[in-house]
Amino acid sequence: MNLAIDIGNTRSKYAFFDENQMVESGKIGDLVGLGSFLSERSSDFERAIICSVNHSQQDLAEFIPVEKQVLYLNHLTPVPITMTYATPQTLGMDRLAAAVGGNYMFSNRAVMVIDIGTCITYDFINAQGVFEGGVISPGVELRYKAMHDYTARLPLLSDREDEGLIGTSTTSAMKSGVINGIVGEIEYMVSQFLLKSPDLKVIITGGGAKIFESRIKADIFVALEIVLVGLNRVLDYNA
């Protein structure tokens, strides 16, 4: 059995895979929680892969059972796609894993993976399995925080539910600007990438996927575990 772990900015997730079939998934707490989880479940997996956007391999290694074969995803790890990204050393490994997952799910198709998290990323993999790059923009919380931090009187919000197009109060106007602004951004990005690849498959993932899914008119496929799927694919590729 394989174990894939994705340690993000705000949440960490895991999944067990029996060959290519995900059999269990869930969330993990901080690094101490990761250590406890791995100790308790050490008999349930033979190999593991870890992807982290904010912890080094050295930070993570002390929490890993020494007898386990663990792959730490970085820009030098062999992956089953090719890249023309100019700065692979700065590429978020969650973006790389999602690209691998998208290519695995829809091989021989151009794919764009939209990950709605702390930031919103749009990553493009062409039909030949080449990761060309993408777009990064601020997510919901970052937009709210920017309005609060750089103005004198706007409050700090966190609500992801807008109250319609026309805000009738300061808070509802802020919500409309952020939520509808992101919807418009996503639909514009999809339309532009469709011009590049008319057969484009659009995948949406991340903490905000379910919130924005119903608001987006474009044809999209929701895959909340695509990073974990990609990690498992990388682990098998390196076996």
C-alpha positions as CSV (number, residue, x, y, z in Angstrom):
1,M,0.0,0.0,0.0
2,N,1.2,3.5,-0.8
3,L,0.7,6.6,1.4
4,A,0.6,10.1,-0.1
5,I,0.7,13.2,2.2
6,D,0.2,16.8,1.0
7,I,1.2,19.4,3.6
8,G,-0.3,22.7,2.5
9,N,-0.4,26.3,3.9
10,T,-3.5,25.8,5.9
11,R,-4.3,22.1,5.9
12,S,-2.6,18.7,5.4
13,K,-4.2,15.7,3.7
14,Y,-3.3,12.1,3.3
15,A,-4.5,9.2,1.2
16,F,-3.8,5.4,1.1
17,F,-3.6,3.8,-2.3
18,D,-3.9,0.2,-3.2
19,E,-2.2,0.3,-6.6
20,N,-4.0,3.2,-8.3
21,Q,-7.2,2.9,-6.2
22,M,-7.6,5.4,-3.3
23,V,-9.0,3.4,-0.4
24,E,-8.8,6.0,2.4
25,S,-8.3,9.7,2.8
26,G,-8.4,12.3,5.6
27,K,-6.8,15.3,7.2
28,I,-3.7,15.6,9.5
29,G,-2.8,18.3,12.0
30,D,0.6,19.9,12.6
31,L,4.0,18.1,12.4
32,V,3.5,16.5,15.8
33,G,0.1,15.2,14.5
34,L,1.9,13.9,11.4
35,G,4.4,12.0,13.6
36,S,1.6,10.5,15.7
37,F,-0.3,9.5,12.5
38,L,2.7,7.9,10.9
39,S,3.6,6.0,14.1
40,E,0.0,4.7,14.5
41,R,-0.4,3.7,10.8
42,S,3.2,2.5,10.1
43,S,2.0,-1.0,9.4
44,D,-0.5,0.1,6.9
45,F,1.9,1.2,4.1
46,E,5.1,0.1,2.5
47,R,6.1,3.3,0.7
48,A,5.2,7.0,1.2
49,I,5.6,10.3,-0.6
50,I,5.4,13.7,1.1
51,C,4.8,17.0,-0.6
52,S,5.2,20.2,1.5
53,V,5.0,23.9,0.5
54,N,6.5,25.2,3.8
55,H,8.6,22.4,5.4
56,S,12.0,21.1,4.3
57,Q,12.9,17.5,4.1
58,Q,15.0,18.0,7.2
59,D,12.0,19.4,9.1
60,L,9.9,16.4,8.2
61,A,12.5,13.6,8.5
62,E,12.5,13.4,12.3
63,F,8.8,12.5,12.3
64,I,9.1,9.7,9.8
65,P,9.5,6.0,10.9
66,V,13.1,5.2,9.9
67,E,12.2,1.8,8.5
68,K,9.9,3.2,5.9
69,Q,10.8,4.1,2.3
70,V,9.8,7.8,1.9
71,L,10.1,10.0,-1.1
72,Y,10.2,13.7,-0.6
73,L,8.9,15.5,-3.7
74,N,11.2,18.3,-4.9
75,H,12.1,19.8,-8.3
76,L,14.7,17.1,-8.9
77,T,12.4,14.2,-8.4
78,P,11.7,12.3,-11.6
79,V,8.1,12.7,-12.6
80,P,6.0,11.2,-15.5
81,I,5.5,14.5,-17.2
82,T,8.0,16.9,-18.8
83,M,8.4,20.6,-17.9
84,T,9.3,23.8,-19.8
85,Y,8.8,25.8,-16.6
86,A,11.7,28.3,-16.4
87,T,12.2,28.1,-12.7
88,P,11.4,24.6,-11.5
89,Q,13.2,25.2,-8.2
90,T,10.6,27.8,-7.3
91,L,7.6,25.8,-8.4
92,G,5.2,24.7,-5.6
93,M,5.3,21.0,-5.3
94,D,1.6,20.8,-4.8
95,R,1.2,22.5,-8.2
96,L,3.6,19.9,-9.8
97,A,1.7,17.0,-8.1
98,A,-1.7,18.4,-9.3
99,A,-0.3,18.7,-12.8
100,V,0.8,15.0,-12.7
101,G,-2.6,14.1,-11.4
102,G,-4.4,16.0,-14.1
103,N,-2.3,14.4,-16.8
104,Y,-2.9,10.9,-15.3
105,M,-6.6,11.4,-15.1
106,F,-6.9,12.8,-18.7
107,S,-4.0,11.6,-20.7
108,N,-3.6,12.8,-24.2
109,R,-5.7,15.8,-23.4
110,A,-4.8,19.4,-22.6
111,V,-5.6,20.0,-19.0
112,M,-5.8,23.1,-16.7
113,V,-5.9,22.5,-13.0
114,I,-7.4,25.3,-11.0
115,D,-6.5,25.1,-7.3
116,I,-8.5,27.5,-5.1
117,G,-6.6,27.8,-1.8
118,T,-4.6,30.5,-0.1
119,C,-3.7,31.5,-3.6
120,I,-5.5,30.5,-6.8
121,T,-3.3,28.7,-9.3
122,Y,-4.1,27.9,-12.9
123,D,-1.7,25.3,-14.2
124,F,-1.6,24.1,-17.9
125,I,-0.4,20.7,-19.1
126,N,-0.6,20.3,-22.9
127,A,-1.9,17.2,-24.7
128,Q,1.7,15.9,-25.0
129,G,2.1,15.8,-21.2
130,V,4.2,19.0,-21.0
131,F,3.8,21.3,-18.0
132,E,4.1,24.7,-19.5
133,G,3.3,26.8,-16.5
134,G,0.3,28.9,-15.4
135,V,-1.1,31.8,-13.4
136,I,-1.1,32.6,-9.7
137,S,-3.5,35.1,-8.1
138,P,-4.6,35.8,-4.5
139,G,-7.3,33.7,-3.0
140,V,-10.3,34.7,-0.9
141,E,-8.6,35.3,2.4
142,L,-5.7,37.2,0.8
143,R,-8.1,39.6,-1.0
144,Y,-10.0,40.3,2.2
145,K,-6.8,40.8,4.1
146,A,-5.4,43.2,1.5
147,M,-8.5,45.4,1.7
148,H,-8.3,45.4,5.5
149,D,-4.6,46.0,5.8
150,Y,-4.3,48.8,3.2
151,T,-7.4,50.8,4.1
152,A,-8.3,52.6,7.3
153,R,-11.9,51.4,7.9
154,L,-12.6,48.2,5.9
155,P,-13.1,45.2,8.3
156,L,-11.3,41.9,8.0
157,L,-13.7,39.3,6.6
158,S,-13.4,35.6,6.0
159,D,-16.9,34.7,4.6
160,R,-16.9,32.9,1.3
161,E,-20.7,33.4,0.7
162,D,-21.6,36.5,-1.2
163,E,-25.0,38.2,-0.9
164,G,-25.6,38.9,-4.6
165,L,-24.0,41.3,-7.1
166,I,-24.9,44.6,-5.5
167,G,-23.7,45.0,-2.0
168,T,-26.1,47.0,0.2
169,S,-23.6,47.4,3.0
170,T,-19.8,47.7,3.3
171,T,-19.3,44.1,4.2
172,S,-21.7,42.8,1.5
173,A,-20.0,45.0,-1.1
174,M,-16.6,43.6,-0.1
175,K,-18.0,40.0,-0.3
176,S,-19.4,40.7,-3.7
177,G,-16.2,42.2,-5.0
178,V,-14.1,39.2,-3.8
179,I,-16.4,36.3,-4.6
180,N,-17.8,37.6,-7.9
181,G,-14.3,38.9,-8.8
182,I,-12.9,35.4,-8.5
183,V,-15.8,33.9,-10.4
184,G,-15.1,36.4,-13.2
185,E,-11.4,35.7,-13.1
186,I,-11.9,31.9,-13.3
187,E,-14.3,32.2,-16.3
188,Y,-11.9,34.6,-18.1
189,M,-8.9,32.3,-17.6
190,V,-10.9,29.3,-18.8
191,S,-12.0,31.2,-21.9
192,Q,-8.4,32.2,-22.7
193,F,-7.0,28.8,-22.3
194,L,-9.8,27.3,-24.4
195,L,-8.6,29.6,-27.2
196,K,-5.2,27.9,-26.9
197,S,-6.6,24.4,-26.6
198,P,-10.3,23.9,-27.7
199,D,-10.4,20.4,-26.2
200,L,-9.1,21.6,-22.8
201,K,-10.2,19.7,-19.7
202,V,-10.7,22.0,-16.7
203,I,-10.2,20.5,-13.3
204,I,-11.0,22.4,-10.1
205,T,-9.6,21.5,-6.7
206,G,-8.7,23.0,-3.4
207,G,-10.5,24.3,-0.3
208,G,-12.7,26.6,-2.3
209,A,-13.6,24.2,-5.1
210,K,-17.1,23.3,-3.7
211,I,-17.9,26.9,-3.0
212,F,-17.2,28.1,-6.5
213,E,-18.2,25.0,-8.4
214,S,-21.9,26.1,-8.7
215,R,-21.0,29.6,-9.6
216,I,-18.8,28.8,-12.6
217,K,-20.6,28.5,-16.0
218,A,-17.7,26.8,-17.7
219,D,-17.6,23.0,-18.1
220,I,-15.4,21.9,-15.2
221,F,-14.5,18.6,-13.4
222,V,-14.1,18.7,-9.6
223,A,-11.3,16.5,-8.2
224,L,-10.6,17.4,-4.6
225,E,-7.9,14.8,-4.2
226,I,-6.0,15.4,-7.4
227,V,-2.8,16.4,-5.6
228,L,-2.8,13.1,-3.7
229,V,-3.5,11.2,-6.9
230,G,-0.6,12.9,-8.6
231,L,1.7,12.1,-5.6
232,N,0.8,8.5,-5.8
233,R,1.6,8.5,-9.5
234,V,5.0,10.0,-8.8
235,L,5.6,7.4,-6.1
236,D,4.8,4.6,-8.5
237,Y,6.9,6.2,-11.2
238,N,9.9,6.2,-8.8
239,A,9.4,2.6,-7.5
